[in-house]
């Protein structure tokens, strides 16, 4: 052991146990006979167009390709660190025709021109007695796993983005239907008001109210069409296609219902279906290996070195003089270093590595808690939206009846047009509310699939994570 040590520097964070987290009433009350979402959870919509969009998005999204390139970079980084565990052999040669100046160099060799040739092969091998290089290489492999999990999480996020935008596209089409239907009624009422004014039955106010309502309805229609166009452009971007791709999309329809059934073993099992949780777990393993490597830096280092060379600088002779038994040189030995005083440099690096390990563990714990919160939130929202949909449907039927009565009364000359406007406004609001609630239910279901991991099949507990944690705490 050297004169410098890492005494007093230890990790302070510890992993949270997911099984110890209280899932809350929202999750306990869900059905217990359901399966986890599959990797193709969106197929519950039974929409072939959405299936094709998902396939195209995964294959063509530039964002996803960027994340995959990071996985490739991590693989090469691990290979580079693996090389540090193996012997390093280097060869070099120098061939030169040299003239020694007569007035600067005594004779011989002054005043002569010779071949100054040399060739050498050098071998160096870090014995890695304390496992520093091995720890760094294992940490790099953990980083590969973490970036692979990141890529999986990015894929799930992309699929969720496509599904949510697809939901918005379906919603805007539904709203467009509502606005067009109401606007057609408004046009007929405008025609009636215009004829009545011309006949002297009513004043100008009724016609102006009907015309204003009709124009406002046209504004709603134009706004819905703009939102449809924007959703189409967003989908085209998400799948890695040009803006014109959105024009080829047919009108989607929201699924009639979405379930909220979950398995009983949610608190422990959710980790295996959240790629971001898995990525943080691997990063904690990587950080543990960096702590081991920083700790190994306190110990003496021993390298095996060897060299063999050929060299010749002679005043007489030809080019090949250096290829001769008399030109051979070699050496074999050990090179060692012992840290004695470095002004706290190694302790500083060890302290940083330990703090980064704590940071990785705490981020893992935060991700686990966030995952549980996301699931509970979406389950609660889905249950609430189901009740809201039932209430909104009842209110819509009542408002439609009121509008029908007011409309008949106006056309029969019994009621004022103001009654029609009030009833129509209430009915339109109820139609909007019902359409929005149905879209929100689908959106919440999509977010629940994301919270559950989107069916990601990634090993949640790397075999070496506990060992890395234990080794780190012993240092």
N, C-alpha and C positions, 0 to 999 in steps of 0.2 A: 504494500500500500504506500502511496506517496504521502508527502507532508501536507497536501491539500485534500480536503474531504468535503462531502456534501452533508455532513452531520447537521441535523436540525431542519433540513428541508424535506418535507413530506407532502404528498397529496392530501387535501382536506375534503374533497367532494366524494360522495359515494353514490352508486347507482340506485335509482328508485326501483322498487319492486312493483311492477304493474298489477300483480295479483292483489296487492294490498290497497289499491285505489277503490274507493266506494263509487260504483257506477251511477248511483242516484236512482230515484224513482222512475225517471223517464225511460231508462234502459231496462230496469227490472220488470217493468210492466209490459214490455214488448213481447210478442209471441216468441216461443222458444223452439219452434219446429221449422225454422227457415234455414237456408243455406247461405254461406258467404257469397258475396257477389263474384261472379266469374270474371275472367279477364276480358270478356266481351259482354259486360253488363248491359250495354245499350241495346242489345238485341231484344230485350223485353219490350221495346217499342214495336217490334215486328215491322220495321220500316226499311226496305231494301236500299232506299236512297241514303239513309243514315249509315247503314252498314258500309256502303261504298265510300262515303265521305271519311269514315274512320280509317278504312284501309288506305285511302289515298293520303290522309293526313300523316299517318305514321310513316309512310314511305317517302313522302315528298316535302315535309315541313323543314324549312331551313333552320328553324330554331332547334328542332330535335337533332338535326345533323350536327349543329354546333356542340351540343351536349355530348353526342357520341364521339366527336373528335377529342374531347377531354378524356374520355375513357382510353382512347388510343395513346394519348400523351402520357397518361398514368402508367400504362403497360410498359412503354419505352423507358420511363423513369425507373420502374422496378427492375428492368433488365440492366440498366446502367449501374444501379446499386448492387445488383448481383455480381457484376464484374469485379467489384471491390473485394469480394471474398476469394478470388482466384489469383494465381500468380500473374505478374505483369512482365512481359518480355518485350524489350525494345532493341532495335538494331539501328546503328548509324554508321555512316562512312563519309570520309572526306578525302578527295583526290585532288591534288594541286601540283602544278608545275611552278617551282619557286626559285627565284634568283636571289642570292645573298649579296648585298652590295660590298664591293672591295674595300671602300674607305670606311664603312661602318662596322664591318665584321672582319676580324683577323682571318688570315688564310691558314688552313682551310676552315670553314667552307667559303669564306669571302671570295667573291669573284667567280663563283661557280653557280650553275643552274642544276637543280636536282628535282626529283619527284618526291613530294612530301605527302605520303599516303597513309591512311589509317582506316581500320574497320573494327567495330566492337559490337558485342551482344551483351546486354545487361538484363539480369533477372532480379526482380524484387517481389517479396511476398510478405504481406502483413499477416502474421500468425493469428491475429485477432483472438488473443488468449482470453479476453474478457467479454467477447461477443458483441462489440460495438457495431461492426459491419453487419453481422447477422441480424442485429436488432433493427438497423436502418433498412435492410432489405425486406424484413418481415413487415415493418411499418409501411413500406412502399406497396407491398402486396395488399395490405389492409386498405391503403388509399385507392388501389384499383377496385376493390370491392365497393368502397364508398362511392366512387364515381359511377360505377355500374348501377348502384342503387339510385343515384341521382338521375341517371338516364331513364330508369324505370319510372321514377316519380315525375320526370318531365313528360314522359309519354302519357301518364295518367292525367296530368294537368292539361295536356293538349287535347286529349279525348274529352275531358270535362268542358273545356272551352268550346269545342265543336258542338257538344250536346247542348250547352247553355245558349249558344248563339242560334242553334237550330230551334230551340224552344222559343226564343224571341221572334224568330221568323214565323213560326206557327201562330204565336200570339198576335202579331201584327196583321196577319191574314184574317184571324178571327175578328179582330177589332175592325178591320176594313169591311168585313161582311156586316157587322153591326151598324157602322156608320152609313154604309150604302143603303141598307134597309130602312133606317130612320130617315135618311135624306130623301128617299123615294116617297115616304109618307109626307115629309115636309113639302116636297114639290106639289103633291096633290092638294095639300092644304093651302099652298100659295095660290094654286089655280082657283080653288073655291073662294078664297078671300078676294082675289082679283075680280071674279065674276060678280060677287056680292056687292063690291064697291061700285062696279059699273052699273049695277042694277039699283044702286042707291039704298041697299038694305043695311050696309054697315059703312062706317067712316074709313078715312085713310089709315087710321092707327092700326086696324086689324091687318090690312095688307102689308104695312111696313113691318109689323112684328113677324108676320109669316115670311116675308122676304129676308129679314135679318136672320131668322132661325134657319132658313134654307142655306144662306151664304155661310153661316157658321158651320153647318153640317158639311159643306163642301171643303172648308178648311180642315176639318177633322179627317176627311177622306184623303186630302193631299198629304197631310202629315203622316198618316198611316202608310201611304205609298212610299214616301221618303224613307221611313223606318224600315220598310221591306227591302228597299234598294240597299240601304246601309248594311243590313244583316246579310244580304247576299254577298256584298263586297267583303265583309268580315270573314265569312265562311271560305270564300275563295282564297283569302290570305292565309287562313289557318291550314288549308290543305296544300299550300304551296303552289297555287295556280294564279293566273292573271285575273284581272277584274272581270273579263268577259265570261269566266267560268260560272260566276254567280247567276248569269242570265239563263243558264241551262237547267237550273234547279226547279223542280216542280214543287207545288205547294205542299208543305208538310202538315200533318195533323197530329195534335198532341195525343199521347196514349190515354185511354179512358180512365185508367186508375193506376196508382203506384202503391206498392206495399211498403210497410215499415217493419216487417218481421226481422228479428235478429236472433242469432244463436245465444244460448244461455251463457256460454263461456266467453263472453265479449271482453271483460277486463283483461284477461291474459292473452287471448288470441289476437286481439286487434293489432298488436305489434308486428305480427307476422304478415300483416296485410297493409302496412304503411311503409312505403319505400323510403320516405324521409326519416322515419324512426330507425330503420335499418341502416341508412347512410350514417346517421349520427352515432350509432353503435360501432360501426366500423371505424369512424374517425376517433372514437375514444380508444379503440384498440391501437390505431396508428400512433396516437399521442402517448400511449403507454410504452410503446417500443422506442419512441424518441426519448422518453425519460430514462429507459435502460441504457440507451446509447450515450446520453449525456453523463450518466453515472459511471459508465465504463471509462470515460475520459479522465477520471481521477487516477486510474491505475497506470503502471508503467507500460510502455508500448515497445514491442520487440518485432523487428523486421528481419527477414532472411534476405541477404543481398549476395549476388554473385555476378562476375563479369568475365568475359574472355575477349581478347583484342589482338589485333595485328597492327603493327606500326613500323614505319621505316622512314628515316630522313638521312640519306647518305649522299656524300659529295660525288660518289661515282655509282654507276649502275642504272638499270632501266626501270621501266614502269612497274614490273612485277617483283621488285626487290622485297616489297613488304609481305609477299606471300612466301614466307620462309619460316623454318622452325626457330630461327634466331629472332624473328619479329613477334613471336607469340608472347602475350602477357595474360595473366588471369588473377582473379581474387575471389575468395569465398569467405563469408563472415556473417556476423549478426550486428545489427544496428539497434540500439535501445535508447529510450528516452524516459526520464523520470521527472514528473512535475514536482517542482520544489516551491517556486513562488511565481504566481502569475497575476498578482494584484487583484484577485477575486474574479478573474475572467471565467474560469471553469464553474465556480459556484454560481456566477450570474447566469451562465447558459443552463445549468442544471435547474436553477430557480425558475427560469423562463419555461423550460420544458415541463416542469411540474405544474406551473400555473396554467399552461396550455392544456395539460391533461385534465385539470379541474374544470377548465372552461368547456372542454369537450363533454365531460360527464354531465355538467350542469345543463348544457344545451340538449343532451339526450333526455334528461329528466323533463325539461321544459317541453320538448317535442312530444313526449309521452302524455303529459298532462293536457297539452293542447289537442292532441288526437282524441282523448277521451271527451274533452269539452266540445269539440266539433261534432262528434257523433251524437252526444246527448242533445246538443242544440238543434241539430237537424231532425232528430226524432221528435223532440218537443214541437218544433215548428210544423212538421208534417201532421202531427195529431191535431194541432190547433187549426191548420188550414183545412183539414177534413171537416171539422165542425163548422168553420167559416163557410165552406162551400155549401153545406146543407142549409145554413141560415140564408146565404145569399140567393140560393135557388128558390127558396120559399118566398123571399122578398121580391124576387123578379117576377114570379107568377102573379103575385098580388099587384105589382106595379103595372104589369101588362094588362091586367083586367081593368085597372083604373084608367089607363090610357085609352083602352078600347071604348069604355063607357063615355069618357070625355070627348073622344073623337066622333063617336056616333051622335052625341048630343050636339056638337058643333055643326056637323054636317046636316043635322035635322033642324038646326036653328033654335035649339033649346038652351044650349050653354054658350058662354063667351069663349073667344079664342084663348084668353088668358088661362082658362082651365086646361085647355089642350097643352099649352106650353108648360105649365107646371107638371102635369102628368107625364108629358114626354120627357122632361128633364129628369124626373125621378126614375123613369123606366130606363133611360139611357145610362144613368149612373149605375143602376143595378146590373145592367148588361155588361158594362165595363168591369164592375167589381167582380162579377162571376168569372169573366174571361181572365182577369188578372189573377184571381185566386187559383184557378186551374193551372195557369202557367207557373205560378209560384210553387204549387205543389210538385210539379214536374221538376222545377229548378231545385227545390229543396231535396228531392229524391236524388238528383244528379250529384249534388253536393254531399249527400250521405254516402253515395258510392265512392266519392273521392275520399271522404273521411275514413271509410273502411279500407282504403288502399286500392280501390279499383280492381280487386282480385289479384294484386301483385303477389307472385309466388317467389319470395326472396327469403333466404334463411335468416330469421330474426336474431339468432344467438350464435355468432361465430364461435367455434370450438376454442379458439385461443384468447377470447376476450377476458374470461375469468382468470386464466393463467397470467395474462399480461397485467391485469389489475393486481393480482396477488404479488407478482414479482416486483411491481412498482412500489407497493406499500412496504415491502421488506427492505427496499434500498434506503 
